[in-house]
Amino acid sequence: MTVVFPPLPANAQAVTPAVIYPQTNSVTIEVLKPSDDAPLVPQTILNRPAPEGGSVTASITAIPAGAAKLRVKGWSGEDGEGNLVSRVAALTTILIGQKVTRSVVMDGYPTSLQLAATANPVLVDLNSDITPTPIAADGTSLQMGDFTYQWESSDNAIAAPAGEGAAVETAGELPEPPTQRFVGISRGSCTSTCRVQYAELEPVQVGTSADPPVVQQTMTLVVDPNVDTVTFNKSSMSLNSGQSDSAVATAWYKGVVVPNVNFSFQSSAPAVATVTKDTQTQCTVTGVKGGTATIRARQPYTSALATLAVTVPEGDLDVIISSVSGD
């Protein structure tokens, strides 16, 4: 059994109980019965070899064959006010006679992440700020700690992180860390990944490696098209009662047509003129009775819309049939 101790913090007074785990000075190893957690052998205590850390190895013998539980506990003592400043308790099942490696993470080190985005989907040329929250093993959020974060996108051509040295160098005033800004580049979806680790110190490891565990979380970020203008292919219609005509809506962004936009159509006065949807972009307008109506075409991304003025003349269309008889 080998335990690797990380270095002590340079300024122990600056480390708070929530992130004090590197100050552990000793680790207790217990081998327990799986059924009732009763000890199978006397506990083993491994002490920190030096302030700069290092590894300590101990052999635990006379363990009965079969499955057993391995519990690792650690502490660093008390602070100036008598508060326990660090602890660790990990329980895992091992099989005696087989070589196993287990990582034991101190309190205050995140075991998972939660990600929250201000916008998802995000529009092209607009921003989504993603904030990570480190989560401890007991499910509580870690509000304190000197953590470092790494961000990446699976496709920077769709959405990319912004900031100095990032895929997008400038994106206006950036949010305060650890929040990371992503900029929508083009329509599609990609995976945003955040990785976190303690900035300077590593958790105690049981095994032969002192590398901290990789803690990361991914989020699927969708980028929708931006639309600043919507137009109809005609500005107005004049229809008699019962007469129909079609119109086509087009979405634009910065003077370029936005393809594959699914429009919805609505009449301001269905009693005057009705509208039915034919395709994603086309509708049919039918005159009902005299009056005026406005047909609106809306798209799902922005508030931009198009309007079409419809006029139905007053009165009915009379058909006069003349009958002439003769000998």
Secondary structure by P-SEA (a helix, b strand, c coil): cbbbbccccccccccccccccccccbbbbbbbbcccccccccbbbbccccccbbbbbbbbccccccbbbbbbbbbcccccccccccbbbbbbbbbccbbbbbbbbccccccbbbbbbccccccccbbbbbbbbbbccccccccccbbbbbbbbcccccccccccccccccccccccccbbbbbbcccbbbbbbbbbcccccccccccccccccccccccbbbbbbbbcbbbcccccccccccbbbbbbbbbbcccccccbbbbbbbbcccccbbbbbccccbbbbbbccbbbbbbbbbccccccbbbbbbbbbcccbbbbbbbbbcc
